[in-house]
Amino acid sequence: MYVDNLPFLRLLQLADSALPIGSTAHSFGLETLTIEDNLSVEQLEAFLRDYLTEMGVLEGTFCRLGHRLIEGVDAGLDTTTWLTLNQRLSALKTARESRVASATLGRRFLQLVIALEDTTGLRQALAIAREQQSDIHYSIAFGLVGATLGIDESTTVLAHLQQSLAGLVSACQRLLPLGQTQASGMLWRLKTTLIESAERSITAAQHPTELSMFTPLVDVGSMRHPQLHTRLFIS
């Protein structure tokens, strides 16, 4: 029983928003939206629900595609598709700040996991990305790691989306008068939307070249973030 539960326990650790890769330093444009009075506590839950229907599906799709790059612990990596997926997601992230944040977290995440669980596929992924100077996006790296640990595709995607959502809510607790009970309630109620986004990513993954997203408010917030006079977050 201990062996069966080991991958699950490792997934819980990797999906913790407190994982030391720097995710707490990024708001992905939410800091700008709160400072410019475009996002309040009253609007937050509806905003996050809409966010999941767009960005959640996109990130869930790439997490799913990343999971399919490798067959297990000792398997080799499809390096060509690995590079193509990261390049494609970079192209879809129009705001430089969010794009860099995603790539920074992905690189740090992969480096951390290699230090914990060094495998051929993960080392290949990091080496080829460095060689080709390619971004390593967080969602794709998370999917790849999930497959390496033997976690099934859907569970990996749900864990990644849950971690991302928890990170955004945590950022909002530092930006808005959002209490612990309110934050927990939002996370609880948004679970169904999270599942719906993960399920939609199954269909989206069948046609990866047709993927798109429409998040203008968040994109503009990310682009305007460097011009803020005072900042708590990097992005």
N, C-alpha and C positions, 0 to 999 in steps of 0.2 A: 504493500500500500504506500509506503514511503517513496518508493521509486516512481510510482504512478503520479504522485502528487508533486514531485520535484519540479517538473516543468511549469506547473501552475504557480507554485510559490515563486519561482524565478520570474515569471511573467508579472506577478503582483509587484515585485521589486522594481522591475523595469518600467512599469506603467505608473509608478508613484510620481506625482508632480514634484516631489522633493529630490528626485534623482539628480546627482551633481553634474549636470551638463549645461546649466545656465538658463533653463527654461523660465525661471522666475524673474529673469531680467528683461523679458519680452512681453509686450502687450499687444503686438501685431496691429497697431493703429488705434487701439481702444483708448490709450492715454490722450491722444489728440481729440477724439470724439467727446470725451468727458470734459476736457478743458474748454472746448469750444461749445459746450452745452448742447451737443447733438446726441447725448446718451445720458439717461438718468436711471435711477433705481427702478422707477415705475416702468420704464421702457425696456429694461434689460432682458427680462425673460423672453419677450416677444422677439427682441433683437437676436438673441442667441438661438432661438428656434429657426428664424430665417437664415442665420449664419450656417447652421447645421445643414439646411436643405441645399445650400450652395457649396460652401467650403468643406463641409463635412463629407459630402458625397465625393468631391474631388479628392480630398486627402484619403478617404476610405478606399477609393478606387486605386490610387497609386500604392497604398499599403497592400492591397490585395494583389496587385501586379508584382510588387516586390517579393511577396511571399512565394510566388510561382517561379522565381528565378533559381530556386535551389530545392533539392529533393530531400535534404536531411543533413545530419551533422557532418558526415565525411564526404558529402557530394561536392562536386565542382560547381562553379558559378557560370551562368550565361553572361559573360562580360559585355558582349555587344549590346544585349537588351538592357543590362544594368546601366550602361552609359546613356543609351537612348532614352530610357525612362526619366533619368535625372535631367537630361537636357530638355525633354518635353515639359516636365513640370516647371523648370526654370522659365521657359517661354510663357507658360500660363500665369506665372506670378508677375504681374505687370509692375507692382510697386517694388522698387529695389530693396527697401528696408525689410519688408516681409520675406522677400526672396533670400536675402542674405541671412536673416534670422533662421529660416527653415534650413538652409544649407549649413549654418554654423552648428545648430542643434543636431543635425543629422551626422555631421562629422564627429562631433564630440560623443554622441551616443554610440556610434560604431566603435570608436576608439575605446570607450569605457567597456563595452561588451567584450571586445577582443582581450582586454586586460583580465576580464573575469572568466571568459570561455573562448579560448583561442581555437579557431577552426580554420580549415583550408579555405572554405568559401568566403568567410568574413575577411580573412587576410587578403584574398584576391580582390574583393570589392574595394577595400581601402587602397590597395596598391595601384590598381588600374585607374581609380579616380584621381589619385595623386599624379600618376604618370601622364594622364590626359588633361589634368587641371580641370576636372569636372566637379560640379557641385555634388554633394551627397545630401539629398533631402531627407528630412526626419521621417516622414511617413513611409518612404520607400525602404529606408534602412530598418525601420521598425518591422515592416513586413518580412524583410530578409532575415532578421534575427528571430522572429517568431517561427519561421520555417526551420531554421537551424536548431532551435530548441525543441522541435517536434510538436509545437502548438498548432492546432488546426487553423485554417485560413480565417474563418469567420470570427473565432474567438480573438485572434490577433488583431483584426480590424476593429472589433468592439473595444478592446483594451486600449488601442491607440486613440480612438475617438473619445473615449471616456477620459483619458489622460489629458488630451488637448482641451476638452471642455472644462475640466477641473482647473487647468492652468489659467484659462480665460476668466473663470469666476473668481479665482484667487487674485488675479490682477485687479479685477473690479472691486474687490474688498479693500484694496489699497487706494483705489481711485475714487470710490463712492462711499456714501454712508450705508454700506451693505453689511448687515450683521451676520453672524455665523448661522443662526437659525434660518434666516432668509436665504442665504447662500445654499445651505443644505437642502432647503425646500425646492429651490430652482433645479439643482442637480438631480434631485429625486424625480421631479415631474418631467424633466427633459430626457429621461431615459428612453421613453417611447419614441421620441423624435430621433434620438441617437440610433436606435435599432432600425427605424425606417430609413435613415441615411445609409446605414451599413447595408441594408437589403437593396437599396437603389444602386449601390456601388457594384453589386453583382452584375446587373445589366450593363452598367456603364463600362465595366471592365471588358465586356465583349467587343466594344468598339472604341479602343483607347485613342485612336486618331481623331475621333469626333468629340472629345471632351472639351468642355468650356465651362466658364463660370461668370457670374455677373454680380460683383460686390463693389460697386463704385464708391459707396460711402466709406467702406473699410480701406479700399485702395487709396483714396484721397487722404484719409487720416494717416495712413502709413507714409505717404509721400510728404505730408506736411510736418511729420513728427520732428525731423531734424531742425526745423525753424522755431520750435517751442523755446521760450525763454528759460523755463525750468522743467527738467525731466526727471522722472523716477525710473523710467525704463529706457532700454537701448532702442527698441523699435515700437 
